[in-house]
Amino acid sequence: MKKEWSIDKLQDAWKLASNLHDGQKYGGIREGEKVEYINHIGSVVFEILNAINFTDDFNADLAIYCAILHDTIEDTDFDYVKAKDLFGEEVADGVLALTKNETDLPKEERMLDSLKRIKLQPKEVWAVKMADRICNLYAPPFYWNDEKKKNYISEATIILEYLREGNEYLAQRLKEKIEAYHKYISS
């Protein structure tokens, strides 16, 4: 089955995300290394593009837009109304569901709240969450200790348990990344 998406609108979304995340960086694997945040966004998009090749009955536009925009509401001044105006309600709802709910809930309950909100969305949004965690399971920042890495594995396992039915290919990728991540734990 041939998959298509609207490349011109996606270029606009990429430019917007690039501008919104301009200057944001995260820690690299070597001490003092900083990586442009747009690299993370690109990695999530690449995972989705690859998943499209292995997934039938998949709304590529929705998945790619949500992948490009998945951290914009959470990490920038972009909001739901702007997302809805520019990309429609379905994309805005997906991006909002992928946004952490910064409440007084304990961290573990926030994760479950997030997963419950994601599960109310189309399976393409589930796929973006799995792709996001896959990308976060590459080499950890140099300053993470073993406890932080173990917690990250636990969170990834919860994400896999909740969302695995959303995309068989990405669920398998996430499972493999969880297993491989243990090599970064020294004790």
Phi and psi in degrees as GROMACS dihedral restraints (atoms count N, CA, C in turn):
[ dihedral_restraints ]
;  ai    aj    ak    al  type     phi  dphi    fc
    3     4     5     6     1   -78.1    20    10
    4     5     6     7     1   131.6    20    10
    6     7     8     9     1  -105.7    20    10
    7     8     9    10     1   134.8    20    10
    9    10    11    12     1  -132.1    20    10
   10    11    12    13     1   154.9    20    10
   12    13    14    15     1  -149.3    20    10
   13    14    15    16     1   163.6    20    10
   15    16    17    18     1   -86.3    20    10
   16    17    18    19     1    95.9    20    10
   18    19    20    21     1   -62.4    20    10
   19    20    21    22     1   -37.4    20    10
   21    22    23    24     1   -64.1    20    10
   22    23    24    25     1   -44.1    20    10
   24    25    26    27     1   -67.2    20    10
   25    26    27    28     1   -34.8    20    10
   27    28    29    30     1   -66.6    20    10
   28    29    30    31     1   -36.2    20    10
   30    31    32    33     1   -61.2    20    10
   31    32    33    34     1   -41.3    20    10
   33    34    35    36     1   -63.0    20    10
   34    35    36    37     1   -42.0    20    10
   36    37    38    39     1   -64.4    20    10
   37    38    39    40     1   -40.4    20    10
   39    40    41    42     1   -64.4    20    10
   40    41    42    43     1   -43.5    20    10
   42    43    44    45     1   -61.6    20    10
   43    44    45    46     1   -43.2    20    10
   45    46    47    48     1   -59.6    20    10
   46    47    48    49     1   -49.6    20    10
   48    49    50    51     1   -62.1    20    10
   49    50    51    52     1   -40.0    20    10
   51    52    53    54     1   -60.6    20    10
   52    53    54    55     1   -44.2    20    10
   54    55    56    57     1   -67.8    20    10
   55    56    57    58     1   -41.8    20    10
   57    58    59    60     1   -65.0    20    10
   58    59    60    61     1   -36.9    20    10
   60    61    62    63     1   -94.2    20    10
   61    62    63    64     1     6.2    20    10
   63    64    65    66     1   -56.1    20    10
   64    65    66    67     1   127.8    20    10
   66    67    68    69     1    89.6    20    10
   67    68    69    70     1   -14.9    20    10
   69    70    71    72     1   -76.5    20    10
   70    71    72    73     1   138.4    20    10
   72    73    74    75     1  -138.8    20    10
   73    74    75    76     1   160.0    20    10
   75    76    77    78     1  -133.0    20    10
   76    77    78    79     1   162.5    20    10
   78    79    80    81     1   -70.5    20    10
   79    80    81    82     1   137.7    20    10
   81    82    83    84     1   -90.3    20    10
   82    83    84    85     1  -171.3    20    10
   84    85    86    87     1   -81.8    20    10
   85    86    87    88     1   -17.4    20    10
   87    88    89    90     1  -107.8    20    10
   88    89    90    91     1   146.5    20    10
   90    91    92    93     1   -53.8    20    10
   91    92    93    94     1   131.7    20    10
   93    94    95    96     1    82.6    20    10
   94    95    96    97     1   -10.0    20    10
   96    97    98    99     1   -74.2    20    10
   97    98    99   100     1   135.1    20    10
   99   100   101   102     1  -126.0    20    10
  100   101   102   103     1   135.7    20    10
  102   103   104   105     1  -115.6    20    10
  103   104   105   106     1   135.4    20    10
  105   106   107   108     1   -59.6    20    10
  106   107   108   109     1   132.3    20    10
  108   109   110   111     1   -62.3    20    10
  109   110   111   112     1   -29.1    20    10
  111   112   113   114     1   -60.2    20    10
  112   113   114   115     1   -21.7    20    10
  114   115   116   117     1   -63.0    20    10
  115   116   117   118     1   -39.0    20    10
  117   118   119   120     1   -64.3    20    10
  118   119   120   121     1   -45.2    20    10
  120   121   122   123     1   -58.4    20    10
  121   122   123   124     1   -47.0    20    10
  123   124   125   126     1   -59.2    20    10
  124   125   126   127     1   -40.6    20    10
  126   127   128   129     1   -62.2    20    10
  127   128   129   130     1   -41.1    20    10
  129   130   131   132     1   -64.9    20    10
  130   131   132   133     1   -42.9    20    10
  132   133   134   135     1   -61.0    20    10
  133   134   135   136     1   -43.3    20    10
  135   136   137   138     1   -60.3    20    10
  136   137   138   139     1   -41.1    20    10
  138   139   140   141     1   -60.9    20    10
  139   140   141   142     1   -42.7    20    10
  141   142   143   144     1   -65.9    20    10
  142   143   144   145     1   -44.3    20    10
  144   145   146   147     1   -58.8    20    10
  145   146   147   148     1   -41.1    20    10
  147   148   149   150     1   -67.3    20    10
  148   149   150   151     1   -41.3    20    10
  150   151   152   153     1   -62.1    20    10
  151   152   153   154     1   -34.4    20    10
  153   154   155   156     1   -56.7    20    10
  154   155   156   157     1   -37.3    20    10
  156   157   158   159     1   -65.8    20    10
  157   158   159   160     1   -23.0    20    10
  159   160   161   162     1  -110.8    20    10
  160   161   162   163     1     8.5    20    10
  162   163   164   165     1  -129.0    20    10
  163   164   165   166     1   122.8    20    10
  165   166   167   168     1   -84.7    20    10
  166   167   168   169     1   161.4    20    10
  168   169   170   171     1    49.8    20    10
  169   170   171   172     1    61.0    20    10
  171   172   173   174     1  -132.8    20    10
  172   173   174   175     1   126.3    20    10
  174   175   176   177     1   -81.3    20    10
  175   176   177   178     1    92.4    20    10
  177   178   179   180     1   -60.3    20    10
  178   179   180   181     1   -43.4    20    10
  180   181   182   183     1   -55.9    20    10
  181   182   183   184     1   -51.4    20    10
  183   184   185   186     1   -59.2    20    10
  184   185   186   187     1   -46.9    20    10
  186   187   188   189     1   -63.6    20    10
  187   188   189   190     1   -43.7    20    10
  189   190   191   192     1   -68.8    20    10
  190   191   192   193     1   -44.2    20    10
  192   193   194   195     1   -59.6    20    10
  193   194   195   196     1   -45.6    20    10
  195   196   197   198     1   -64.5    20    10
  196   197   198   199     1   -35.5    20    10
  198   199   200   201     1   -65.3    20    10
  199   200   201   202     1   -44.1    20    10
  201   202   203   204     1   -64.1    20    10
  202   203   204   205     1   -38.6    20    10
  204   205   206   207     1  -101.3    20    10
  205   206   207   208     1     3.8    20    10
  207   208   209   210     1   -59.2    20    10
  208   209   210   211     1   -26.8    20    10
  210   211   212   213     1  -109.2    20    10
  211   212   213   214     1     8.4    20    10
  213   214   215   216     1   -70.8    20    10
  214   215   216   217     1   -44.1    20    10
  216   217   218   219     1   -67.9    20    10
  217   218   219   220     1   -37.8    20    10
  219   220   221   222     1   -72.6    20    10
  220   221   222   223     1   -38.3    20    10
  222   223   224   225     1  -114.0    20    10
  223   224   225   226     1     1.0    20    10
  225   226   227   228     1  -138.4    20    10
  226   227   228   229     1  -174.6    20    10
  228   229   230   231     1   -87.9    20    10
  229   230   231   232     1     7.3    20    10
  231   232   233   234     1   -70.2    20    10
  232   233   234   235     1   143.1    20    10
  234   235   236   237     1  -133.3    20    10
  235   236   237   238     1   176.5    20    10
  237   238   239   240     1   -57.6    20    10
  238   239   240   241     1   -44.1    20    10
  240   241   242   243     1   -61.6    20    10
  241   242   243   244     1   -44.3    20    10
  243   244   245   246     1   -63.7    20    10
  244   245   246   247     1   -42.4    20    10
  246   247   248   249     1   -61.2    20    10
  247   248   249   250     1   -43.6    20    10
  249   250   251   252     1   -64.8    20    10
  250   251   252   253     1   -44.2    20    10
  252   253   254   255     1   -61.0    20    10
  253   254   255   256     1   -41.0    20    10
  255   256   257   258     1   -86.4    20    10
  256   257   258   259     1   -33.4    20    10
  258   259   260   261     1  -127.4    20    10
  259   260   261   262     1    -1.9    20    10
  261   262   263   264     1    94.1    20    10
  262   263   264   265     1   163.7    20    10
  264   265   266   267     1   -65.3    20    10
  265   266   267   268     1   -39.7    20    10
  267   268   269   270     1   -62.6    20    10
  268   269   270   271     1   -44.6    20    10
  270   271   272   273     1   -66.2    20    10
  271   272   273   274     1   -46.0    20    10
  273   274   275   276     1   -59.5    20    10
  274   275   276   277     1   -42.5    20    10
  276   277   278   279     1   -62.6    20    10
  277   278   279   280     1   -41.1    20    10
  279   280   281   282     1   -63.6    20    10
  280   281   282   283     1   -45.7    20    10
  282   283   284   285     1   -65.0    20    10
  283   284   285   286     1   -40.9    20    10
  285   286   287   288     1   -63.2    20    10
  286   287   288   289     1   -40.9    20    10
  288   289   290   291     1   -63.7    20    10
  289   290   291   292     1   -32.2    20    10
  291   292   293   294     1   -79.2    20    10
  292   293   294   295     1    -5.6    20    10
  294   295   296   297     1   -88.8    20    10
  295   296   297   298     1   129.8    20    10
  297   298   299   300     1   -60.8    20    10
  298   299   300   301     1   137.7    20    10
  300   301   302   303     1   -88.9    20    10
  301   302   303   304     1   100.5    20    10
  303   304   305   306     1   -79.2    20    10
  304   305   306   307     1    88.0    20    10
  306   307   308   309     1  -121.6    20    10
  307   308   309   310     1  -172.1    20    10
  309   310   311   312     1   -83.1    20    10
  310   311   312   313     1     4.2    20    10
  312   313   314   315     1   -64.3    20    10
  313   314   315   316     1   146.7    20    10
  315   316   317   318     1   -59.8    20    10
  316   317   318   319     1   155.7    20    10
  318   319   320   321     1   -53.6    20    10
  319   320   321   322     1   -46.3    20    10
  321   322   323   324     1   -62.8    20    10
  322   323   324   325     1   -39.5    20    10
  324   325   326   327     1   -68.6    20    10
  325   326   327   328     1   -32.4    20    10
  327   328   329   330     1   -63.2    20    10
  328   329   330   331     1   -40.4    20    10
  330   331   332   333     1   -61.8    20    10
  331   332   333   334     1   -45.9    20    10
  333   334   335   336     1   -66.2    20    10
  334   335   336   337     1   -38.6    20    10
  336   337   338   339     1   -59.5    20    10
  337   338   339   340     1   -44.8    20    10
  339   340   341   342     1   -60.8    20    10
  340   341   342   343     1   -46.4    20    10
  342   343   344   345     1   -65.5    20    10
  343   344   345   346     1   -37.0    20    10
  345   346   347   348     1   -64.4    20    10
  346   347   348   349     1   -40.8    20    10
  348   349   350   351     1   -66.7    20    10
  349   350   351   352     1   -38.8    20    10
  351   352   353   354     1   -64.4    20    10
  352   353   354   355     1   -40.7    20    10
  354   355   356   357     1   -65.4    20    10
  355   356   357   358     1   -17.2    20    10
  357   358   359   360     1   -80.1    20    10
  358   359   360   361     1    -8.1    20    10
  360   361   362   363     1   -96.7    20    10
  361   362   363   364     1   168.8    20    10
  363   364   365   366     1   -60.0    20    10
  364   365   366   367     1   157.4    20    10
  366   367   368   369     1   -59.8    20    10
  367   368   369   370     1   -22.9    20    10
  369   370   371   372     1   -63.8    20    10
  370   371   372   373     1   -32.6    20    10
  372   373   374   375     1   -71.1    20    10
  373   374   375   376     1   -38.2    20    10
  375   376   377   378     1   -58.4    20    10
  376   377   378   379     1   -42.8    20    10
  378   379   380   381     1   -61.2    20    10
  379   380   381   382     1   -40.0    20    10
  381   382   383   384     1   -64.3    20    10
  382   383   384   385     1   -40.9    20    10
  384   385   386   387     1   -62.7    20    10
  385   386   387   388     1   -42.8    20    10
  387   388   389   390     1   -65.4    20    10
  388   389   390   391     1   -41.7    20    10
  390   391   392   393     1   -61.8    20    10
  391   392   393   394     1   -40.4    20    10
  393   394   395   396     1   -59.8    20    10
  394   395   396   397     1   -46.3    20    10
  396   397   398   399     1   -71.0    20    10
  397   398   399   400     1   -35.0    20    10
  399   400   401   402     1   -55.3    20    10
  400   401   402   403     1   -48.0    20    10
  402   403   404   405     1   -66.2    20    10
  403   404   405   406     1   -30.5    20    10
  405   406   407   408     1   -78.4    20    10
  406   407   408   409     1    -5.3    20    10
  408   409   410   411     1  -102.1    20    10
  409   410   411   412     1    16.0    20    10
  411   412   413   414     1   -76.0    20    10
  412   413   414   415     1  -172.0    20    10
  414   415   416   417     1   -52.0    20    10
  415   416   417   418     1   130.8    20    10
  417   418   419   420     1   -73.0    20    10
  418   419   420   421     1   160.7    20    10
  420   421   422   423     1   -56.7    20    10
  421   422   423   424     1   148.1    20    10
  423   424   425   426     1   -57.3    20    10
  424   425   426   427     1   -26.6    20    10
  426   427   428   429     1   -91.2    20    10
  427   428   429   430     1    -0.8    20    10
  429   430   431   432     1   -75.7    20    10
  430   431   432   433     1   135.5    20    10
  432   433   434   435     1   -90.9    20    10
  433   434   435   436     1   173.6    20    10
  435   436   437   438     1   -61.6    20    10
  436   437   438   439     1   -36.8    20    10
  438   439   440   441     1   -61.4    20    10
  439   440   441   442     1   -44.6    20    10
  441   442   443   444     1   -61.7    20    10
  442   443   444   445     1   -41.8    20    10
  444   445   446   447     1   -65.1    20    10
  445   446   447   448     1   -41.8    20    10
  447   448   449   450     1   -65.1    20    10
  448   449   450   451     1   -40.6    20    10
  450   451   452   453     1   -61.9    20    10
  451   452   453   454     1   -37.9    20    10
  453   454   455   456     1   -65.3    20    10
  454   455   456   457     1   -38.2    20    10
  456   457   458   459     1   -64.2    20    10
  457   458   459   460     1   -43.1    20    10
  459   460   461   462     1   -60.6    20    10
  460   461   462   463     1   -45.1    20    10
  462   463   464   465     1   -62.1    20    10
  463   464   465   466     1   -42.8    20    10
  465   466   467   468     1   -62.1    20    10
  466   467   468   469     1   -37.2    20    10
  468   469   470   471     1   -66.6    20    10
  469   470   471   472     1   -39.4    20    10
  471   472   473   474     1   -63.8    20    10
  472   473   474   475     1   -44.7    20    10
  474   475   476   477     1   -58.2    20    10
  475   476   477   478     1   -46.3    20    10
  477   478   479   480     1   -59.7    20    10
  478   479   480   481     1   -46.3    20    10
  480   481   482   483     1   -60.3    20    10
  481   482   483   484     1   -42.1    20    10
  483   484   485   486     1   -74.3    20    10
  484   485   486   487     1   -35.8    20    10
  486   487   488   489     1  -114.4    20    10
  487   488   489   490     1     1.3    20    10
  489   490   491   492     1   -56.4    20    10
  490   491   492   493     1   -30.8    20    10
  492   493   494   495     1   -72.0    20    10
  493   494   495   496     1   -12.2    20    10
  495   496   497   498     1   -72.6    20    10
  496   497   498   499     1   -29.5    20    10
  498   499   500   501     1  -163.7    20    10
  499   500   501   502     1   110.6    20    10
  501   502   503   504     1   -60.4    20    10
  502   503   504   505     1   -43.6    20    10
  504   505   506   507     1   -62.1    20    10
  505   506   507   508     1   -49.6    20    10
  507   508   509   510     1   -68.8    20    10
  508   509   510   511     1   -32.3    20    10
  510   511   512   513     1   -62.8    20    10
  511   512   513   514     1   -41.6    20    10
  513   514   515   516     1   -66.5    20    10
  514   515   516   517     1   -42.2    20    10
  516   517   518   519     1   -59.4    20    10
  517   518   519   520     1   -45.6    20    10
  519   520   521   522     1   -63.2    20    10
  520   521   522   523     1   -43.1    20    10
  522   523   524   525     1   -57.8    20    10
  523   524   525   526     1   -45.9    20    10
  525   526   527   528     1   -64.9    20    10
  526   527   528   529     1   -39.1    20    10
  528   529   530   531     1   -67.5    20    10
  529   530   531   532     1   -37.4    20    10
  531   532   533   534     1   -61.1    20    10
  532   533   534   535     1   -47.8    20    10
  534   535   536   537     1   -61.6    20    10
  535   536   537   538     1   -43.0    20    10
  537   538   539   540     1   -70.2    20    10
  538   539   540   541     1   -26.8    20    10
  540   541   542   543     1   -65.5    20    10
  541   542   543   544     1   -22.3    20    10
  543   544   545   546     1   -58.6    20    10
  544   545   546   547     1   -23.8    20    10
  546   547   548   549     1   -65.0    20    10
  547   548   549   550     1   -17.5    20    10
  549   550   551   552     1   -86.6    20    10
  550   551   552   553     1    -4.5    20    10
  552   553   554   555     1   -97.1    20    10
  553   554   555   556     1   124.9    20    10
  555   556   557   558     1   -87.1    20    10
  556   557   558   559     1   -20.1    20    10
